[in-house]
Amino acid sequence: MRRVVPTRLSPHLRRVRTRWVRSPRPSPTDSPTADPQALGFRFDPASRVHLLVGPANFAGQGWAWGRAAERLLDGVSTQVFAFEKGAYDFEVDVRVPVAVYRSRPWQLQQEALVRDEVTHLLIEALRPITGTLHGGDCSGEVPLFRSMGKQVALVCHGSEVRNPSRHAREYPYSPFGDPDDDLVAALQRQADRLGAIANSFDGPVFVSTPDLLDDVHQGIWLPLVIDVPRWRTEAPVLERERPVLLAAPTHSRLKGVEALESVLDELDASGLVEVRRLPRMEPHEMPAHIADADIVLDQFLVGSYGVMAVQGMAAGRVVLGHIDGRVRARIDRDVPLVESTVSTFRQTVDEVLADRPRFQAVAAAGVGFAQEVHDGRRAASVLSTFLGRPLRTTAAPAQAAVDDAIL
């Protein structure tokens, strides 16, 4: 059951309270020796490894990686936390409002939790585990964690380290071609700062998609994870006279869907397909929408594939997107995603509609790909070296639920 740290801090007791969603728990004081369970974290005392994952949980991946490690590795207990973003907030063990994440009482207790209860940390997106206590990124707290005897690894999700100027030089469809664009300039500053931290880190640095190996030179691909059974459906694909094409990007511009708007309008008006645009969708609603689609759009500019593609493949849908050749070469099997760029998109849709049996077979192959590469087994195997724990001989049932797409 998920725990929530309340937004309001008690002014007279100056303590951070944590409660169960349904059953209240006692409130700790702001002493750095407060009971870690009162903060909402519950590690299995019988497990040799206590892994703390956070604080970003973008696209639910922190949760999914953590649950995969706990389910598939022997002797691992995991807790996942994230600060509350207000949109695209996915399942976690503890969700911390931003005001609390920035508060000193919580930060001191979080540091005490790491000291007393945690053996390993997987720090997401180079954001600090202890709020702003040691600075605005994780570089100030990592030496402290190591002095406590903790094992630390980083995991990069995407835009925090993807270098726009390099990407624009090397990828022909890059969305970062204009360095004077406000968004591109902001992403460049971020990648310059955080990329330097990632590339100077002397421990494991994982990346969520294989294109990021261009930017994190010692990076290790940690495959995206979804709860494959949740996305399976018996709904047929490409059997309707007018198939449904689903466009649900989290960032329409960077994923390339914005550039397709006029073509999508033409396709919808032509009656060849029914275009459904879902620019903002709650995570729990996505499985039903993907199951009711025939064609799912992923991303067309970055050169890799994201969680939306994996979800679409797991559901046996036809997934369209662009994967650069160098990225495909880093994957040890064919990715059954139908190659399409912004300029070839209309032609690709016409080909799908003209040869439905061929693309129904591609959709069927996607189910096996999602199961083999993205059900958590590969991710757990990658994490096993960092955690020093072997794969279980018999795994517990899958329990991660991941939604939405990331860059």
C-alpha positions in Angstrom: 0.0 0.0 0.0 1.4 3.4 -1.0 2.4 5.8 1.8 2.1 9.6 1.4 4.1 12.3 3.2 1.6 15.1 4.0 2.4 18.5 2.5 1.8 20.5 5.7 4.5 20.4 8.4 3.4 20.9 12.0 4.8 24.4 13.0 4.7 23.8 16.7 6.3 20.3 16.7 8.4 20.8 13.5 8.1 17.3 12.5 7.5 15.6 9.3 4.6 13.2 9.4 4.1 10.1 7.2 0.8 8.3 7.1 -0.7 5.3 5.4 -3.4 6.0 2.9 -5.9 4.0 4.9 -4.4 3.4 8.3 -2.5 6.3 10.1 0.9 5.7 11.5 2.7 7.4 14.3 4.5 10.7 13.6 8.3 10.8 14.1 10.1 13.8 15.5 12.7 15.6 13.3 15.4 13.7 15.2 17.9 12.1 12.8 17.3 8.8 14.6 13.6 8.7 13.9 12.1 5.3 13.1 12.5 4.8 9.4 9.2 2.8 9.2 7.4 5.9 10.5 8.8 7.7 7.4 6.9 5.1 5.3 9.8 2.9 4.2 9.5 -0.8 5.0 12.5 -2.9 4.2 12.4 -6.6 4.8 14.8 -7.2 7.7 15.6 -10.7 6.4 17.0 -9.4 3.1 20.7 -8.8 2.8 20.2 -5.9 0.3 18.1 -2.9 1.1 17.8 -0.9 -2.1 16.5 2.6 -2.1 15.4 4.0 -5.5 14.4 7.6 -6.2 13.6 10.4 -6.4 12.2 10.8 -10.0 10.3 7.7 -11.0 9.8 9.1 -14.5 7.3 7.0 -16.4 7.1 4.7 -13.4 10.5 3.2 -14.2 12.0 3.7 -10.7 9.2 1.6 -9.4 9.4 -0.9 -12.1 13.2 -1.4 -11.8 12.9 -1.6 -8.0 10.1 -4.2 -8.1 12.0 -6.3 -10.7 15.1 -6.4 -8.5 13.0 -7.4 -5.5 11.0 -10.0 -7.4 13.8 -11.6 -9.4 16.9 -11.2 -7.3 17.6 -13.3 -4.2 17.8 -11.4 -0.9 16.8 -7.9 -2.2 14.2 -5.7 -0.5 13.4 -2.4 -2.3 11.7 0.8 -1.5 10.9 3.5 -4.1 10.2 7.1 -3.4 9.6 10.2 -5.6 8.8 13.8 -5.1 5.2 14.7 -6.1 5.1 16.3 -9.6 1.3 16.8 -9.8 1.2 15.2 -13.2 2.2 11.7 -14.4 2.7 10.6 -10.8 3.2 6.9 -10.9 3.1 4.2 -8.3 5.7 4.4 -5.5 6.1 3.2 -2.0 6.4 6.8 -0.7 5.4 10.0 -2.5 6.9 13.2 -1.0 5.4 16.6 -1.8 7.9 19.1 -3.1 7.5 21.4 0.0 8.5 18.4 2.2 11.3 17.3 -0.1 12.8 20.8 0.4 12.3 20.9 4.2 15.2 20.3 6.5 13.3 18.0 9.0 12.5 15.6 6.3 15.9 15.9 4.7 17.6 15.0 8.0 15.4 12.0 8.5 15.9 10.9 5.0 19.7 11.0 5.6 19.3 9.1 8.8 17.2 6.5 6.9 20.0 6.0 4.4 22.6 5.7 7.2 20.7 3.2 9.3 18.5 1.2 6.9 19.9 1.3 3.3 22.7 -0.7 1.8 22.4 0.3 -1.9 21.1 3.4 -3.6 19.9 3.8 -7.2 19.8 7.5 -7.8 17.6 8.6 -10.7 18.3 11.5 -13.1 21.1 12.7 -10.8 18.6 14.3 -8.5 19.4 14.2 -4.8 18.0 11.5 -2.5 18.0 13.9 0.5 16.3 16.9 -1.1 18.4 20.0 -1.2 20.3 19.2 2.0 23.6 18.8 0.1 22.9 20.7 -3.1 20.7 20.7 -6.1 22.0 17.4 -7.6 23.4 14.2 -6.2 27.1 15.1 -6.4 27.1 16.6 -3.0 25.6 13.6 -1.2 27.3 10.7 -2.9 30.6 11.1 -1.0 28.6 11.1 2.2 26.7 8.0 1.3 30.0 6.3 0.5 31.5 7.3 3.8 28.6 5.5 5.4 29.6 2.4 3.5 26.7 2.5 1.0 26.9 1.2 -2.6 25.7 3.9 -5.1 24.7 3.7 -8.7 23.2 6.3 -11.0 20.5 5.8 -13.6 19.8 8.3 -16.4 16.4 8.6 -18.0 17.0 10.8 -21.0 16.9 14.6 -21.3 19.0 15.2 -18.2 22.1 13.9 -20.0 21.2 13.8 -23.7 23.5 16.4 -25.3 21.4 18.5 -27.8 24.3 19.8 -29.8 25.9 16.4 -30.2 22.5 14.9 -31.0 21.8 17.5 -33.7 25.2 16.8 -35.3 24.8 13.0 -35.4 21.1 12.3 -35.8 19.4 13.5 -39.0 16.0 13.9 -37.5 17.1 15.5 -34.2 14.6 17.9 -32.6 17.6 20.0 -31.2 18.7 21.7 -34.4 18.2 25.3 -33.3 20.6 26.1 -30.4 18.9 29.5 -29.9 15.5 27.9 -29.2 14.7 28.4 -25.5 13.9 24.8 -24.8 17.0 23.5 -26.6 19.2 26.0 -24.8 17.8 25.0 -21.4 18.3 21.3 -22.2 21.9 22.0 -23.3 22.7 23.7 -20.1 21.2 20.8 -18.1 23.0 18.2 -20.2 26.3 20.1 -19.9 26.1 20.2 -16.1 24.6 16.7 -15.3 26.4 15.0 -18.2 29.7 16.0 -16.6 28.6 14.5 -13.3 27.5 11.2 -14.9 30.7 10.9 -17.0 33.0 11.6 -14.0 31.2 9.1 -11.7 33.4 6.2 -10.7 30.6 3.7 -10.1 27.9 2.1 -12.2 25.9 4.5 -14.4 22.8 2.9 -16.0 20.8 4.4 -18.9 17.2 3.6 -19.7 17.5 3.6 -23.5 20.4 2.5 -25.7 20.7 5.9 -27.5 22.0 7.4 -24.2 25.2 5.4 -24.6 26.2 8.2 -26.9 26.2 10.6 -24.0 27.1 8.4 -21.0 30.4 6.9 -22.2 30.7 4.2 -19.5 26.9 3.7 -19.4 25.2 0.3 -19.0 21.8 -0.2 -20.7 19.1 -0.9 -18.0 16.1 -1.9 -20.2 12.8 -0.3 -19.6 10.4 -2.5 -17.6 6.6 -2.9 -17.9 4.1 -5.3 -16.4 3.6 -7.3 -19.6 0.5 -9.2 -18.5 -1.3 -5.9 -17.7 -0.9 -4.8 -21.3 -1.9 -8.0 -23.0 -5.3 -8.0 -24.8 -7.3 -10.4 -26.9 -8.6 -7.5 -29.0 -7.8 -8.0 -32.7 -5.5 -5.7 -34.6 -6.1 -4.2 -38.1 -9.4 -5.9 -38.6 -11.6 -2.9 -38.5 -12.4 -1.2 -41.8 -11.3 2.0 -40.2 -8.4 1.3 -37.9 -7.7 3.5 -34.8 -4.5 5.4 -34.7 -3.5 6.5 -31.2 -1.2 9.5 -30.6 -0.6 10.0 -26.8 2.8 11.7 -26.5 4.0 13.2 -23.2 5.9 15.9 -25.1 4.5 16.3 -28.6 7.3 18.5 -29.9 10.3 16.5 -28.8 8.7 13.2 -29.8 7.8 14.5 -33.2 4.1 14.1 -33.1 3.6 17.9 -33.3 5.2 17.8 -36.7 2.7 15.2 -37.8 -0.4 17.2 -37.0 -1.3 18.2 -40.5 -0.9 14.6 -41.8 -2.9 13.2 -38.9 -5.7 15.7 -39.8 -5.6 14.5 -43.4 -5.7 10.9 -42.4 -8.6 11.4 -40.1 -10.6 13.5 -42.6 -9.9 10.9 -45.3 -11.7 8.2 -43.4 -8.8 5.8 -43.8 -8.1 5.8 -40.0 -9.7 7.2 -36.9 -7.1 9.4 -35.2 -7.3 9.6 -31.4 -5.2 12.2 -29.7 -4.6 11.8 -26.0 -2.2 14.6 -25.1 -2.7 14.1 -21.3 -3.8 10.7 -20.0 -3.8 9.3 -16.5 -1.5 6.2 -16.3 -4.3 3.8 -15.2 -6.3 4.7 -18.3 -3.6 3.8 -20.8 -4.0 0.0 -21.1 -7.6 0.3 -22.2 -6.8 3.0 -24.8 -3.9 1.1 -26.2 -5.9 -2.1 -26.4 -8.6 -0.3 -28.4 -6.1 1.0 -30.9 -4.6 -0.7 -34.0 -1.7 1.7 -34.6 0.3 3.3 -31.8 2.7 6.2 -32.4 5.9 6.3 -30.4 8.6 8.9 -31.1 10.1 10.0 -34.4 13.0 12.4 -33.7 15.2 11.2 -30.8 16.3 8.0 -32.6 15.3 5.4 -29.9 12.1 4.0 -28.5 10.3 4.6 -25.2 7.8 3.1 -22.8 4.9 3.8 -25.1 6.4 1.6 -27.8 7.0 -1.2 -25.3 3.4 -1.0 -24.1 2.1 -1.0 -27.6 4.1 -4.0 -28.6 3.1 -5.9 -25.4 -0.5 -5.3 -26.4 0.1 -6.6 -29.9 -0.4 -3.3 -31.6 1.4 -2.0 -34.7 3.9 0.6 -33.3 5.3 3.3 -35.5 8.4 5.3 -34.7 12.0 6.0 -35.7 15.0 4.0 -34.3 18.4 5.1 -35.6 20.5 2.4 -37.1 23.3 2.7 -34.5 20.7 2.3 -31.8 19.2 -0.8 -33.4 22.7 -2.3 -33.7 23.1 -2.1 -29.9 20.1 -4.4 -29.3 20.7 -8.1 -29.7 17.6 -8.9 -31.5 15.3 -7.2 -34.1 12.9 -4.6 -32.7 9.5 -5.1 -34.2 8.7 -1.4 -34.4 7.7 -0.2 -37.9 10.3 2.3 -39.0 8.9 5.7 -39.9 10.2 9.3 -39.9 8.2 12.5 -40.0 8.8 12.7 -43.7 7.8 9.1 -44.5 4.9 8.9 -42.0 2.0 9.1 -44.4 3.6 6.6 -46.7 4.2 4.2 -43.8 0.5 4.4 -42.7 -0.6 3.7 -46.3 1.7 0.6 -46.4 0.2 -0.7 -43.1 -3.3 -0.3 -44.4 -2.4 -1.9 -47.8 -0.8 -5.0 -46.4 -2.6 -5.8 -43.2 -1.5 -9.4 -42.8 2.2 -8.4 -43.0 1.8 -5.9 -40.3 -0.4 -8.1 -38.1 2.6 -10.4 -38.0 4.8 -7.5 -37.0 2.4 -6.7 -34.2 2.4 -10.3 -33.0 6.2 -10.3 -32.9 6.1 -7.3 -30.7 4.4 -9.3 -27.9 7.4 -11.6 -27.7 9.9 -8.8 -27.9 8.2 -7.0 -25.0 8.1 -10.2 -22.9 11.8 -11.1 -23.6 13.4 -7.7 -23.3 11.2 -5.6 -21.1 9.4 -7.8 -18.5 12.0 -7.1 -15.9 14.2 -10.1 -16.3 16.9 -8.4 -18.3 16.8 -5.3 -16.0 17.2 -7.5 -12.9 20.1 -9.3 -14.5 21.8 -6.0 -15.2 21.2 -4.8 -11.6 22.4 -8.1 -10.1 26.1 -7.2 -10.5 25.6 -3.9 -8.7 23.6 -5.4 -6.0 25.8 -8.5 -5.7 22.8 -10.8 -5.6 21.9 -13.7 -7.9 18.7 -14.3 -9.9 16.1 -16.2 -8.0 15.6 -19.8 -9.2 11.8 -19.2 -8.8 10.5 -15.7 -9.2 7.5 -14.3 -7.5 4.6 -13.1 -9.7 5.1 -9.8 -11.5 3.8 -6.8 -9.7 5.1 -3.7 -11.4 2.7 -1.5 -13.3 4.3 1.1 -15.6 2.6 3.6 -17.9 3.4 6.3 -20.3 6.4 7.3 -22.4 9.7 9.0 -21.6 12.3 10.6 -23.7 
